[in-house]
Amino acid sequence: MPVHVIVGAQWGDEGKGRAVDVLARHYDYVARYNGGANAGHTVYLGNDPIKLHHVPSGVISGIPGILGNGMVIDLEILINEIHTLRSKGITPLLHISDRAHLTLPFHKEEDVLIDSLKAKYGMRTGTTRRGIGPTYQDKAARVSLRVGDLLHSERLDEKLRLLGDYHQKIIMALGGTFKEEWRSSVLKEKLMKQLNEIKSYIIDTVDFLNKALENGSFILAEGANGVHLDIDHGIAPYTTSSNTIAGAASTGLGIAPSNITEVYGVMKAYTTRVGDGPMPTELKNEVGKRIQMAGNEFGTTTGRPRRCGWLDLVLIRHSHLLNRFTRLIITKLDVLGGIEEIKVCNAYLHEEKGIITHVPSTLEELKQCIPQYITFDGWEALKPQEWKEICEQGYETLPKELRKYVEYIAKQCQVPIAFLTLGTDRGATIYVDLPTEIYH
């Protein structure tokens, strides 16, 4: 049976957690396939926001969650999430891949040191300081610790000694201090305590997921970050350390690409970005500040304010090129309510090449691009309850200006809309064109 993938179409923070929460009840499993604690997916339980960094968002609806082999897992953060969910009356049903790699305390220290070094050369990437990059570096260098290694204590000592020696040299070379608590004997004791908390969840998720597919299960693959942070397809060096596109679901879960039959592209009705890096449509004015405050645009993982700007359709169409979205999900349309004129970037004016409709591959070229806008009439600002009531009545009751805006996006991308969100309440959702196969 099929795998459907959810991908962030911008720079992350598009509302993927909300999208998963809306869709999860139609699936048998929700599986994360990339990233780690750098992801921040917020799901609301009533009016109570629950912030998740590892646990797939679908567990709020009681759907079993998979932490796939493509993830890097910080056990301390994962265990805290599990405890938080239990305190709210939710017992998460989890399966953790024995092939997933572990983020350890010294990875976080290196993250800070490396970004500080980059800053001296004007190449600071604005990392979340969660140790994601150094963990993926270990994976590529084949010195990393995997979840399954914790189950084999006869080799664990040897691996921890290697890691300690390896990272001590790196940290000292970068001008840092290797702490006593990171040495193999102390770290092993901590890991064994953490293992006791998660041991019952550890399985071979590749075997599990493929058997589930053979038995007719429907799987929703939940991506972290966004397309334009992809390690290969984002603008270097302002990317994350993993592949974020839909194709990564195949490698990050161990499933064949032919199983993927649907790709949802999640996008905000405007553009946001956390940290450094290019953002052509950024609004450094009162409108940008208004969007930031109305949308509560502050990072789930870091708390940093998100930069806000008009919708950039050049980015969205490039995301579609890389993922071939079958449906779009547009979030936070309510945030734009009350703005008299709303702009959309439909092309860039390049200093040398003239009008272009694609995202350049280098930072230097993107800096030469000036966004070209078209303007739409805005729509009325409504209270959350008013948006919810409109959603209950259906798409045709939306303000005509908002519908024109949405339909323009769909036409420009040539992708149908699955649903729209107009607030944090689960009821503030308008379904437009969901795939019929999810009603199995």
N, C-alpha and C positions, 0 to 999 in steps of 0.2 A: 504494500500500500504506500501512499505518497508521503513525502516530506515537504512541508511548507516552511519557507525561511522568511524571517523578519530582519530587515536590514535598515540601518539608519542612513538616510539619503544625503545628509549634510555633514556637519562636523561633530556629530554626537549630540546627546541631550534632546533628541527630536520627540521623545515621548514613547520610546519602544516599550518601556515597562507598562505603560497604560495600554498600549496596543495589544501586548501579550495578555494582559489582564482581561481585556474585552474578548479576545479570541480563544483563550485557553480552554474554555468549557467545551469547545468543539473538537478537542484533541485528546489523545490518550496519554501523551507525554510532552513535556516542554524541555528542550535541551539547549544549554549554553555551549557554544563551540569555540569561543576565542576570548582573549583578554583575561583579566583577573579583577583585583580589587580597585583598579582604576575605573571600572564601570560603575555607574550609579543610576539604578533604575528605581523610580519612586512610584509606588502603588498605594492607592488610598483604600483603607478599610473604614467605610463610613467617612468621617471627616479626619480620620487619623492617618497621617502619611507614614508609610513604612518604606524605609530606604534600604535597598538591597544592592550588594556589590558582587556577590557570588551566586546566591540562590536564585534560580530562575523565577521570574515574576509569576508564573502560573501556579506556584504552590499556594498562593493566597486563595485560589479557587479550589484547592484540594487536588490539583493535578500533580502526579509524580514528576519530579524535576531531575534532570540529568546534568551533571557537571562533566563535560566531555574532555577527551584527551588533549584537545587544543588549548585548554585553559591553563593558566598558572594560578595556583591556589595558595592564599595566605591562610593557614589553618586557624590562626588566632582570630582573624576577622570573620572567617566562615563560622566558627563556633559561636562567636558573639551574635551573629545573625540568627543562628538556630535558636539560641537562648531568647533572643528578642521575640522571635515568632512564637515560641512556646508561651512567653509571658502574655501574649495577646490571644491566647487560646488556639493557636494554629500549630498543629504537629506536622512539620514538613515531611513529605515523602521524598526521600533523596536517594540517588545513586551517584557515587563519585567514581570517576574513571581511575583505575590503578595506573594508567599511563599519563595522567595529568602531572605537571611539574610543580614543585613547591617553591614558593617565595619565602625566603628566610630572612632573619633580621639584618644580616650584613648587606643583602641586596638593596634595602632601603637606604642605608648609609651611602652605598655606591651611587645610587640614583641622585642623591643630593650633590655629591662630590663631582660627578660627571657633568651635571647641569651647570654647576658653578664654573667648571673649567670651560665649558662651551660659552658661557656668558662673557668670559674674558676676550673671546674672539667674535662677539656679536652674534653667536649662534645658539643662544639659550632657547630651549624648546618648551619651557613651561611645564615640565613633568609634574604629575600628581604626587611624586615622591613616595609611591607605593611599591617601588622595587620591581616594576614590571619589565623595564628594559633589561636590567642586569639578569633577571631570571631567564628571559628569552635568549640572552647572550650565553648563559650556561647551557641552555638546551642546544644551541648551535655548536657550542664547543664540546658537547658530549661529556660534561662534568656534572650535570645537574642531578638533583635528587627528585625522584618521582614518588607519587603517593604509594605505589606498590612496594617501593624499597623499604618502607616502614614495617612491612609485614615480614621482612627477612632480616632479622637482627644479626645474623652471622656475617653479613656484608655491610651492614649499616655503619659500623664503627670505621671501617676502611674508607667508605664513601665520605663520611663526615670529616675525617682527617684530611682527605684530599681537598674537600671544599674549603675547610678552614685554612689550610696552607695556601691554596690558590687565591682566596679572597683577602687574606691578610696581606699578601704581596701587592694586590691591586689597591687596596685601601691605603696602605702606607705610601705607595707610589703616588697616589693622588693627594697626599698630605693629610690623610685622616688617621684615626686611631682605631685599632682593632680591639674591641672590648673583650674582657675576660669571659663574659657570659655567652660569647659566640663560639668559644672553643668547643671541640667535639663532645667532650664528656658532659659538659653543662647543657649544650644544645640537645644532645640525645635524650637526656632526662625530660626536658621540656616537650620534645616531640613525642615521647612515649605517653606522656599525660594527655597530649592532644589526640593521639591515636585512640586512646580509650574512649574518647568522645565520638569519634567518627568511624570507628572500625566496622561497625555493622552496615555502613553505607557503601563501603568500597567493593566494587565488582569490576569485571571486564565489561565495560559499557559498550564496546564495539560489538562483541558477541551478543550482548543483551539487546541492543537496538536493532541489529539485523534480524534476530529471531522475532522481535516484536513486529517488524515490517512484514516478515514472512507470514506472521499470524494475523495480519490484517489491521495492525494498529496504525493510527494517524499520529504523526510526530510534527510538532512545531519547533523549529530550530531558531533560537533567540540569539541574535548577534549583539555584540557590545561595540561601543564607540560609533563611528560613522564612516561612510565610504571614503570621504576625503581626508581621513586619518590613516588610511590603509598604508602599511609599510612599503608597498610597491607602487601604489597608485595615488597616494597623497603627495603634497608638495614638501619635499625634503628640505630641511630636517624636521619640519613641524608635523610629525606623524606619531602614531602610536607604534608599538613594537610587534604587532600581529597583523595578519590579513583580516580585514573586516568585511570584505565583500561576500556575496552569497556563495561563491565557489569555495570559500573557507569552511562552509558547513560540511562539505564532503570530507576534507582532511581533518577537520577539528572534531568530527564525530565518528569517522571511520565508516561512512556510508557511500554507496556509489552515486555519482552525479545523476545518473538516470532515475534515481528515486525522487529527485526534486522536481515537483510539478507546479509549484506556485512560489513566487517571490514577492512579498509585500515590501514596498518602499515607504518608510515612515519619514514624514517631513513636517516641520513646523510651517505655519502660515507666513512666517518671516524667517530671518536667518540669525543664528547665534553662534558664538564661538567662545570657548574658555581658553585663557592663556595666550601665548604669543602666536605669531603666524599671520599670513595674509588673509584679509577679509574685505574684498572689493566694495561691498555694499554697506559697510559699517556706518552707523549714524552716530557721530560724536556731537550730538545736540540734544535739545529737549525732547524731541520725538523718540530718539534712542533711549533716553532715560525713562520716558513714559512707558515704552514697551518693556524695558527691563523690570520696572516696578510692578506693572500690571500683570506681567507673566511670571513674576517671582523668579527672575532669571539669575539664580545663584547656584553654583555647582553642588550637586548632590554629594560628590566625593570630597571636594576641597573647600566648599563654601565660597569660592572665589566668584565675584560678579562676572556674569557672562556679557560679552560684547554683543550688542544687538544692531540689526540692520534690516533693510528691506529684503524681501524674498529674492534670491538669486537663482533664476531658472537655468542659467548656464551650468551651474553646479548640479542642479537636479537632472538635467538632460544627460550630463556626463555620467552621473550615477546610474541612470537608466542604461546607458551604453555598456557599462561594466557589469550590470546585474540582470538586464532584461526584466524589469519589473512587470509583473502581470497585473498588479493593482497598487494604487497609492493609498496611503492613509495620511490625512492632513489633520494636524493637531493645533490646538490653541488659537482657533479662529476668533474666539471671543475676545482675545487680548487686543486685537486691532480695532475693536468697536470704539467709536467715538472719534477716530482720527478722520479728519475731513477728506484728505486725499491720501491714497495709498499707492505706493510705487512698486513696480516689479522690474527687475533687471532682466532683459531678454537677450542681451548681447554685450560684448566688450568692444571698446574702441582701443585698438593697440597702436602705440606710437608709430610703429613702422609698417605693420601689416594691415592697418585699417580695421574695419568691422570684422570681428571673429565671433563664432558661436560655440567654441569649445574651450575647455580649460587648458591653458598652457602647461607644459610638463615641468617647467622650472620656476623657481622663486623669482629670478631676475625678469623673466618674461611677464609673469603675473603682475609684478609691480608696475609694468608699463601699460596695464589695462585700466581703462576708465569705464565704469558701468554705464550702459545705455538704458534708460528707463522708459516705460510707458506708465500712464497714470490711470488709476481707477477711482471712482467715487467711493467714499467710505460708507460705513453703515453705523447704525445707532449702537451706542453702548448700553448693554442690558445687564441686569443683575443676574447672579448665578441661577436663581430660581426661575427667572424669565427664560433664560436659555434652555433650561431643563424642560420647561413646559413646551417650548417650540420644538425641541427634539422629540417629545412624545407625540407631537402632531405630524411630524414628517418633513422631508426635504423641501417640499413646495412651500412650506410656511416660513422658511428662512428669508431674511431680507433679500430682495432681488439683487442688490449690489453685492452681497456676499456670494450669492449663487453665481453671478457673472464672474466674480473673481475665481471661484473654484472651478468653474467650467473652462475658463481660460487656461488654467494650470493643466487640467486634464487634456485639453486640445493640444497645447504646446508640447506636452510630453507624449501624447498619443497613448496614454495609459488610463484605464477606467479607475474610478474612485471606489475603494472598498467601504470606507466609512470616514466620518468627520468627528472631531471632538470639539466641544465648546464649553469646556470647564473641567474641573477635577472630579466632579461627581460622575459615578458610573452611568447614571441616567442621562448625562449631557453628551450623548452620542447619537449620531444619525447614521444609520446603515443605508448605503447606496447600492453597492453591487458586490456582495460577498460571493466567493466561489461556491457553486451548488454542491460540490463533492464534500464539503465539510458537514453537510447535514446528513451524514451517513447513519 
